[in-house]
Amino acid sequence: MKRVLITGVAGGLGLCLAKEFIRKSYFVFGFDNEHNDKLGLLKAEYADQFEFFRVNTGEDKAVDNAAEMLKKKIDSLDIIINAAAILPPDSANLLEDFDISQAIEVFSVNSLGPLRIVKSLLPLVKNGEDKLIVNISSEAGSMSTHCDYINRYDYCMSKAALNMQSIILQRYLKPDGIKILAVHPGWVRTRMGGWDAPVLPGDSAKGIAKLADKYMHDLDAGIYFDYDGNTRSW
Ligand SMILES: NC(=O)c1ccc[n+]([C@@H]2O[C@H](COP(=O)([O-])OP(=O)(O)OC[C@H]3O[C@@H](n4cnc5c(N)ncnc54)[C@H](OP(=O)(O)O)[C@@H]3O)[C@@H](O)[C@H]2O)c1
């Protein structure tokens, strides 16, 4: 059975991604800093395809410990999907009220969290069949096309940094056959996206799974996509 690790698995998109990959017969390892009833139900229904680990991806030690636990259980991982991220409510503040120390936490989770995960689990991905890393980015990280924000420094900058990280990783890991995707999941109806967002998390998850299928074997050109497969400009 192939294996996928999904961070932010308790969230709106992460949970739908977990369900989608279970449907595709993967074993799903889910990381999140919180457990919830929905994860409990998923585990009850798919005990042989799902396991949850409480992990704060913003902390080095937490990620290292979880990686060590995982390495004792399995020797390969096919896909990593980095979906954990935060968008603090006061991210919308203008410069005058911008909270620098909070921004450091946003960077630690949104930009460095995915790198922590990849760094600590790379040996498993090298042994995997699919050899794919999906960084859930955002249009907010695009320099050329992102919405006309005059605030949200922390979130937009953190996703731009994640995009740059995806480019560097793609270059570095190409000789090992590992592919990286940076994906804007759409404006998704979740706690982060709000309940007026037009894209259902299940539809976004299906699109992302389709992209994974398409690019896991070959990825030569662009790596920044919308969930529906359109190439995005950096
Ligand atoms: N929704 C949108 O419209 C939209 C648009 C563009 C990009 N995105 C991206 O899509 C991804 C999924 O977002 P979503 O809409 O599903 O948001 P969400 O419902 O808020 O889910 C995010 C999940 O990540 C978890 N998380 C946050 N910090 C974490 C940490 N340090 N360690 C472990 N888990 C952590 C959250 O747990 P807690 O609840 O405990 O914090 C939550 O379960 C994110 O990367 C987001 O930036 C979303």
The ligand as an ORCA input file, in Angstrom:
! r2SCAN-3c Opt
* xyz 0 1
  N      -8.941     28.273      2.621
  C      -8.474     29.012      1.629
  O      -9.205     29.773      0.957
  C      -7.029     28.923      1.266
  C      -6.556     29.711      0.204
  C      -5.228     29.628     -0.159
  C      -4.388     28.760      0.516
  N      -4.862     28.017      1.551
  C      -3.931     27.089      2.210
  O      -4.516     25.792      2.283
  C      -3.996     25.083      3.428
  C      -5.144     24.495      4.232
  O      -5.922     25.559      4.747
  P      -7.418     25.383      5.271
  O      -8.236     26.345      4.531
  O      -7.788     23.950      5.318
  O      -7.240     25.965      6.755
  P      -7.724     25.418      8.168
  O      -9.089     24.851      8.056
  O      -7.447     26.500      9.132
  O      -6.711     24.186      8.416
  C      -5.370     24.353      8.714
  C      -4.975     23.220      9.638
  O      -3.575     23.326      9.907
  C      -3.394     23.128     11.291
  N      -2.198     23.773     11.785
  C      -1.969     25.102     11.912
  N      -0.777     25.310     12.459
  C      -0.241     24.082     12.682
  C       0.974     23.647     13.260
  N       1.892     24.505     13.720
  N       1.208     22.317     13.365
  C       0.279     21.439     12.918
  N      -0.891     21.794     12.375
  C      -1.147     23.107     12.266
  C      -4.616     23.765     11.914
  O      -4.748     23.309     13.241
  P      -5.362     24.328     14.354
  O      -6.777     24.482     13.998
  O      -5.128     23.633     15.623
  O      -4.578     25.602     14.213
  C      -5.713     23.279     10.989
  O      -6.163     21.993     11.381
  C      -3.146     26.110      4.171
  O      -1.799     25.912      3.814
  C      -3.627     27.448      3.639
  O      -2.651     28.450      3.751
  C      -6.153     28.071      1.939
*
